[in-house]
Amino acid sequence: MKDHREIGRELELFFTDDIAPGAPFWLPKGMIIFKELEKFIRELTEKAGYLETSTPIMVKSQLFKDSGHWTKFGEHNMYNLALYEDEEEQAFLENLELAEKNGQVKVLKPKGGTPTIWPQANYTLKPMNCPESTILYRFKQRSYKELPLRLSEIGRLHRREKSGEVNGLLRVRQLTMDDAHIYAREDQIFEETSNILDMIMEFYKSFGFEYEFRLATRPEERAGKDENWDKAEKDLAEVLKKKNIKAGNKKGDGAFYGPKIDLHIKDALGREWQLATVQLDFHQPEAFKLEYIDEKGEPQRPVMIHRAIFGSFERFIAILTEHFQGAFPVWLSPVQAQVLPISDKFIPYAKNVADDLKSADIRVEVDERNETLQAKIRDASMQKVPYILIVGAKEEKAKKVAVRTREGKDEGAMNVGKLIEKIRNDIENKS
């Protein structure tokens, strides 16, 4: 079994480089997979009534202090920057003692040396999306009629992972999350959480993964009131019970702001990964004083539900790459069909076939190299192209193609229209 990094280079999907430790470079074929997953998750979220949003990558660090993430992750797991305006820097120089007292700078005073001014970090590259989602919610006064308000975001995040923990795409410092935050009334918790679990199951069945759910309860270090934790844990357990989902127990493994239901899968190597998650949060609505106006005109606190279907794009694609060993389902394959003319004489017909497939939104290439047919078939198979189409005199005369699969199965001669119908069926059914 090959590692995803090896497959990524062989199939020209992605790679990493020492110039950017922990951040992948995506090649054109890898971006096709990335964009297809993006398209799939958008289809699911739009169908479920989510509204897509986008929030800034860099924000003032105070946001994470208010949310509680600073205490939990702080300077060691976030990329923090000191960005001050010129007039602020001048004020530091004029009154270092006051600036130091206000926590704006650190002044290092070596024995017998010149004091060194070190501005305190006041901006952060976001490591998660949820605190900024609350700013979106607070944009205007909300009514009970707007709830549940489902806000999704495909956001770029940065986390200061230790160099020894960085591992290809499985653990990165720059990652892309399929995130969503639902703001709901307490009486809407069951339905919203239930719908999220249905969405998760629909998604993972598309890939044939074995999975199980686990309920993660309160950790020792946590934010919020115990009565809210009691309610949140009871609500999630009730959802699992009513949906007849047998879930394992992850005692003490909840997020610092609330309990969660995690989905665990096993990959082709038998390794277990935690990917999808749904989390119930009473803390951040309280921390950010979020409100909605109820039917009586009174302000009420909403509940915040965090949701990710496959977690980070990077880790999910790494797992998929190893699970399928690069032989992705047809809908995800960067090249879905390759036309192999047996000689230069049949290149025009090969291009005509390719044009017909392209017009049906099938990703296709023509191998025009001056190589033997056997070499072309071998290379197409090694590149994991699902459909290998051979054309020569017989096929051109009959307006057909000889079809082979990447596994070496000979499908025989097939009408181009029938072939298009077959491939489109594979794509649409995600088979």
N, C-alpha and C positions, 0 to 999 in steps of 0.2 A: 504494500500500500504506500502510495507516494504522499508526501507532505504537501499541503496546499501551496507553500511557497515555490516548490519545485514545479508543480502543475501550472501555477500562475505564470512562471517564466516560459515554460514549454509551449503553452497555448497563447502566450502574449496577452495575458489578462491584467496582471498587476505585478509590482515588485516593490521592494523597499531599498533604500540607499542610505549610506552613512551621512549623507548631506542633510537628511531629515529623519533622525532616529524616531521610530514610533509613528511615522506618518507615511501611508502608502502612496505610490504613484500609480494612477489608473491609466492603462493603455486603452486604445479605442474599443477593443473587443471586451475588455473588462467593464468599460462604461456601459456597454449594451446590457450586460447582466444587471448592473447597478440600476440603470434606468428602467428596465423591465420590472424589477422588484419595486421600484418607486411607483411605477404605473399601477401595479397590482395592489399595493397598499392604499393608493389614492382611490382606486375603484371601490375597495372595501369601505373606506372611511366616508366617501361621498354617499355611498348607498345607505350608510348608517346615520347620515345626517350631521356629519362633522363639517366644521368650517375651518379651512386651512389658513394659518397665520405664519408670520415670521418675526423673530425678535433679534435684537442686536447680539453680535458675538462678544463684544466688549462692553461691560457696564461698570458702574461704580461698585466698589467692593462692599459698600454699606448694604446693598441689596441682600447679599449672602449672610451678612451679620444679622439682618432683620429676620431672615428666613430660618436661621439656626444652622445653616450649612457651614458657616465659618468656624463655629465651635467644633463641628464634627470633622470637617476636612481641612479647614484653615490653610495656612501658608504652605504646608507640606504636600498637598494634593491638588493645589490650584496654581495656575500661572497668573501671578500678580505683578502689576506694573505701577511705577510711580510716574504719574503724568500730571504735572502742575503747570499752570499758566505762568507767563513771565513775571507778572506782578506778584504772584504768590511766592515764586522763588526769591524775588527781591525782598519780600517781607521776611522770609526765612533768614536771609543774610543779615537783615537789619535787626532782627530780634530772635536770635537762635534759641534763647532760653524759653521764650513764650512758645515758639514753634515746637520745641521738644516737649514742653509741658502739655501741649494740645495733641501730641501724638502724630504730628505731621512729619517730623524728621527724627532720625537717630543721630546723635553727635558722638562720634568715637574720639576719645581723647587719649592717645598714646602718651606714655611718659616721655617728656622732652621733645615731643613732636607736634606737628600742626594738627589741630582738630579736623576730622573728616566729617563732612555733612552727608548723611545718607537719607534721602527722602523716603518716607514710609509709603508702601504700596497703597494706592487709593482706587485702582481700577483692576478688574479681573477678567480674563478670558473665561467665559462661562463654561463650567464643567457639567451643568445640567440646565434644563429649560424651565423647570417648574416655577422658580421665583419670578421670572419674567412673565410667565403666563398670568400671574396674579395682577401684574401691571396692565395687561390687556383687559382683564376683567374689570379693573377699576377705572377704565377709560371713561365710563359713564355710569350713571345710576341704573341699576338692574331691577327688573320687575320679576315677580314669580312666574309671569307668563313667558318669560324668556328661558326659563329653566325646564329641562336640563340644557345648559349651554355647552356644546362639545367643540373644543378648540384643538385642532391638530397642528403639528409642526414637524417638518423634516429639518432638523437643526444640526449645525456643525458645532461640536463640543471639543474642549481641550482639558485633559487631565494629566497631572504630573506623575505618571507611572514610573516606578524605579526601573533603571536600565536593565536589571536582571530579570524583571517581570515582563518586559516587552517581548512579544512573540508573534512575528509575522502580522497577520490580520486578526489573530485571536485576542491579542491584548495590545492596544495601540494608545498613543497619546492624543492623536487627533481622530475623532470618530463622528459618525453621522447617525443620529437617532431618529427612529420613527416614533415620535412622541405624541401624546394627546392628554389633555386635562379637561375633565368634565366637571362642571359646577352644577350641583343639583340640590334639591330639597332632601331632607332626610327620608321622606316617604318614597323617593325615587331611587334610593340606593339599590334595592333588589333588582329592579328592572334594568338599570344601567349596567350593573356589574354582570348580570346574567347575559345581557347582549354582548358585552365584551368577551366573555368566555366563549360564546357561540362564534364570534368573529375569530378568536384565537384558534378554535378547533377547526373551523373551515379553512383557515390559512395552512395549518400544519398537515391536514389531510391531503392537501395538494402536493405535498412532497413525500408522502409515504413514511413520515417519521413515526417512530414509537414515542409516545409521550405520556407523562403523568403530571397531575397538579399537586402542589404542596402548599399548605397554609403556614405562613411565617408569622409568628406572634411577637409580642413586644420584646425588644432588647433591653438590657440593663440600663444602658445610656440612651435616654429618649427625651423627647420634648412633649409637652402637652399634659393634660390632666388624665389621671387614671380612669375616671369615669368615662371619658371619651374613648380611651383604649378599650375598656370593657365593651362598650357599645359597638365599636368598629370591629373588634374580633368576633363578637356575637353575630353581627350582620354578615360578615364574610362566611362564617361557618354555616349560617342559615341558607345562604345562596347555594353553597356546595351541596348541602343536604337536600334542598328542594329540587336541584337539578340532577340528583342521584349521581354525583361525581364523588368517587372515593379519592380523597386527597391524603397524601402523606403529611407528616408533621415536621415543621422546621421551627422548633421552639426557640425563641429568642433571636430569630433571624430577620425580623421585620425591619423596615426602614425606620430611621430615628423619629419620623413624624407619624408613622402609622403602620398597621399590619398589612399583609399583602398575600395574594395568591400567585405563586410562581409556576410556570410551566417548565418541566425538565424533559429533555430529549436525550436519546442515545444516538451517537453518530455511527458511521460504518466501522469504526475502530473499537466500538463498545464504550467510548468515553461519554461521560454524562455532562450536559451543559444546561445551565439555567438561561432561558431566553425570554420568553414572553412574561409579562407581569401585569397585575392589576392591584393598585394600592389605594387604601382608603385613608384620607387625611383630614382630620379635624383641626390639626395644629396650624397649618399655614393660613387658612382663612381667618383664624383668630389672630395670628401674628401680623397679618396685613390688614386686619379690620375690614374684611370683605363683607358686603351686605347685599341683600335684595329686599325689595318692598313686597310684603305679603298682601293677600286679598283684603286685609283689614287696614292696609296703609301703614303697617308697622315694620320697622327694619328687622331682618332676620339674618342669621349667619348661614351661608351655604356650606355644603360638604364638597370637598375637592377629591376627585377620583383620578389617579394617575394611571396611564395605560400605555404600554409599548407592546407591539405584536411580535416583532422579531428582535427587539433590542437594537443593537448597532448593526448597520449595514455591513461593516467590516467583518465582525465576528460571524455573522450569519453566512456571508459569502465564503469565508474560510471553511466553515463547517460543511456547507453545500459542496464546495469544491472537492473536499476530501471524501464526503459521503458518496458522491457520484463519480469520483476520480476523474473529473473533467468532462464526463459524458453527461452533460446537463439535459434535462427534459427539453423537448423540441422548442417549447415557447421561450426558454431561457438561453438556448444555444446561440452564441454570437453569429455563427454561420449555420443556417438551417439546411442548406442544400449546396452542393458543389457540382458543377457540370464539367465533365472530363471529355473533351474531344479526343478521339484516338489518334488524330493527326491534325496538322495545321489546316488541312483542307476543310475540316468540319467546324472550325472556330466560328464562322458566321452563323451556322445553325445553332451551335452551343449558346451564342449570344442571344439569338432569338428566343431560345428556351428560357434563358435567364431573364430576359425582358418580360416574358409572360409571368414568371414567378414574382418578379419585383412588382409588377402591376397588382399582384394579389397580396402585397405587403409581406412577402417572404424574403428573408435575408439570404442572398445567394451570391456565389462567386463562380467565375469561370477560370479553370486552370489552363492557361495558355502556354505553359512552359514546354520547352522542347525536351520532354522526358518520356520514358516508356509509359504505357498505360498502367502497368503493374506498379511502377514507382508512384504514379499519381494516386492510384487507389490506396497504396500503403500510406502515403502522406496524409490523404484525406481522413483515413481511419485513425491515424495517430493524432490528428487535430480534432478528433471526436465529432466530425460532421455527421449529423444524423442520417442525411440522405445523400448518397453518392450516385450521380446520374451520368451514365456513359452514353455518348452519342457517336455514331459512325454512319456508314452508308445505309445500312439496313434501317436504322432508327430515323435517319433524315427522310428516307423514302416513305416510311410509314407514319411520319410525323409523331413519333413516339420517343421515349427514352428508356434505356435499360437501367433498372433501379437496383441498387445495393444498399444495405444498411451498414452503419459503422461496425456492427458486430460481425459482418461478413455474410449476412443472409442475402441470397439472390431473390429479389422480388419479381424478376422477369421484366418483359417489356410493358410499358404503361403509357397510355394516352396522357399528354401533358395536362389536359383539363382534369382528368381523373386524379392525377398526381397532386395537382394544386388543391383539389377538394380534400384529399387525404391529409396533406400537410396542414391545411387550414383547420381541419378537424382536430388534429393533434394540438395545435396552438390554442384554439378556443376552449378545448376541454382540459388544457394544461396537463395533458397525458405524457 
